[in-house]
Amino acid sequence: NKPTHGIYHVTGDGDKARWTKIGAAWAHDDNDGLSLSVEYLPAGTHGRLVIRKAKAKSDAQANDGEE
C-alpha cells in the first residue's frame, strides 16, 4: 500500500522553515490511528515532527517535498 501521509522534521518557522522528510505513515482501516515508518530520527536538535497527508506525486515533485 502507498503511504497516506509523510512524516517531516521541521526547523524554523514561516518562510524560513526547513522541512526534511524522515518517513511515511499509513492510516488504519478504521481511520482511528496511523502506523509509522521512520527512516531517520533527529537527535539533540530543535524542531518538531509534522505528519501531513500525502500529495499526488506531481505536486510533491513541484514542491521538492516541502510544505
Rosetta silent file (secondary structure, phi, psi, omega in degrees, C-alpha in Angstrom):
SEQUENCE: NKPTHGIYHVTGDGDKARWTKIGAAWAHDDNDGLSLSVEYLPAGTHGRLVIRKAKAKSDAQANDGEE
SCORE:     score description
SCORE:     0.000 S_00000001
   1 L     0.000  145.256  176.009    0.000    0.000    0.000 S_00000001
   2 L   -77.009  145.645  177.023    1.093    3.553   -0.675 S_00000001
   3 L   -62.720  145.256  176.906    1.606    5.765    2.378 S_00000001
   4 L   -92.816  -16.332 -178.088   -1.290    8.089    3.166 S_00000001
   5 E  -142.796  155.552  171.678    0.937   10.606    4.988 S_00000001
   6 E  -107.585  149.395  177.175    4.516   11.859    5.041 S_00000001
   7 E  -111.708  129.951 -175.329    6.493   12.466    8.249 S_00000001
   8 E  -127.875  145.805  167.817    8.739   15.543    8.348 S_00000001
   9 E   -98.260  125.226 -175.109   11.234   17.078   10.769 S_00000001
  10 E  -120.495  128.554  173.562   10.669   20.840   10.671 S_00000001
  11 E  -120.550  147.194 -179.025   13.011   23.525   11.984 S_00000001
  12 L    81.026  179.098 -177.349   12.304   27.227   11.880 S_00000001
  13 L  -133.446  158.890  174.119    9.046   28.996   11.156 S_00000001
  14 H    57.958 -138.156 -177.706    7.200   30.527    8.232 S_00000001
  15 H   -67.014  -18.527 -178.514    9.118   31.079    5.002 S_00000001
  16 H   -95.543    3.963  179.732   12.394   30.141    6.716 S_00000001
  17 L   -67.350  142.166  176.554   11.154   26.729    7.880 S_00000001
  18 E  -113.131  122.066 -178.513   13.159   23.737    6.691 S_00000001
  19 E  -106.831  123.342  177.258   11.199   20.546    6.021 S_00000001
  20 E  -120.820  119.336  179.569   13.088   17.239    5.873 S_00000001
  21 E   -72.146  127.936 -177.428   11.117   14.098    5.030 S_00000001
  22 E  -122.991   -0.775 -179.997   12.045   11.375    7.511 S_00000001
  23 E   175.543 -166.460 -177.578    9.390    8.726    6.986 S_00000001
  24 E  -143.155  162.333  179.435    5.872    7.752    5.999 S_00000001
  25 E  -141.147  151.367  178.805    2.588    6.825    7.652 S_00000001
  26 E  -125.332  133.136  176.872   -0.448    4.762    6.755 S_00000001
  27 E   -71.213  141.990  174.465   -3.955    5.314    8.093 S_00000001
  28 L   -69.336  157.712 -178.740   -5.531    2.345    9.862 S_00000001
  29 L   -56.763  -32.887 -179.450   -8.559    0.779    8.189 S_00000001
  30 L   -89.442    2.426 -179.969  -10.848    2.305   10.846 S_00000001
  31 L    59.531   21.649  178.473   -9.158    5.754   10.454 S_00000001
  32 L   -99.067    4.284 -179.880   -8.591    5.926   14.220 S_00000001
  33 L  -172.074  179.707 -179.604   -4.786    5.850   14.030 S_00000001
  34 E  -132.569  146.297  168.152   -1.629    5.688   11.940 S_00000001
  35 E  -100.919  131.934 -175.517    1.214    3.205   11.525 S_00000001
  36 E  -109.883  141.478  171.747    4.569    4.990   11.213 S_00000001
  37 E  -125.439  104.661 -175.481    7.736    4.008    9.366 S_00000001
  38 E  -104.856  123.860 -178.909   10.536    6.386   10.380 S_00000001
  39 L   -90.221  -18.886 -174.281   13.827    6.212    8.464 S_00000001
  40 L  -154.916  132.663  173.686   15.604    8.879   10.479 S_00000001
  41 L  -119.815  118.092  178.344   15.103   10.453   13.918 S_00000001
  42 L   -66.929  131.412 -179.378   16.912   13.721   14.572 S_00000001
  43 L  -112.159  133.871  175.182   18.764   13.527   17.892 S_00000001
  44 L    67.857   20.614  178.364   19.664   16.523   20.006 S_00000001
  45 L  -115.694  158.286  175.389   18.194   19.023   17.562 S_00000001
  46 L   -86.648  157.703  178.936   15.436   21.532   17.938 S_00000001
  47 L   139.169 -168.382 -178.457   12.359   21.323   15.810 S_00000001
  48 E  -144.258  158.979  174.407    9.146   19.410   15.590 S_00000001
  49 E   -98.607  135.516 -179.421    7.709   16.367   13.844 S_00000001
  50 E  -128.414  132.579  175.375    4.830   17.018   11.442 S_00000001
  51 E  -110.736  121.771 -177.110    2.617   14.407    9.784 S_00000001
  52 E  -122.951  145.434  175.911    0.937   15.635    6.595 S_00000001
  53 E   -58.328  135.429 -179.043   -1.469   13.953    4.200 S_00000001
  54 L   -64.917  141.958  177.522    0.477   12.656    1.177 S_00000001
  55 L   -97.829  165.390  173.793    0.171   14.693   -2.012 S_00000001
  56 L   -61.259  149.021 -175.438   -0.084   13.452   -5.572 S_00000001
  57 H   -53.889  -42.250 -178.651    3.371   12.657   -6.990 S_00000001
  58 H   -65.000  -36.096  176.864    3.349   15.628   -9.393 S_00000001
  59 H   -66.761  -43.961 -178.486    2.516   18.029   -6.503 S_00000001
  60 H   -64.853  -39.530  179.712    5.276   16.611   -4.294 S_00000001
  61 H   -66.793  -37.243 -180.000    7.870   16.881   -7.074 S_00000001
  62 H   -65.844  -31.074 -177.940    6.942   20.516   -7.741 S_00000001
  63 H   -99.089   -0.074 -175.129    7.489   21.333   -4.042 S_00000001
  64 L    54.179   32.010  177.829   10.527   19.065   -3.517 S_00000001
  65 L    79.492    1.316  179.903    8.631   17.544   -0.592 S_00000001
  66 L   -90.781  148.734  177.661    8.390   20.861    1.249 S_00000001
  67 L  -103.056    0.000    0.000    5.133   22.162    2.635 S_00000001
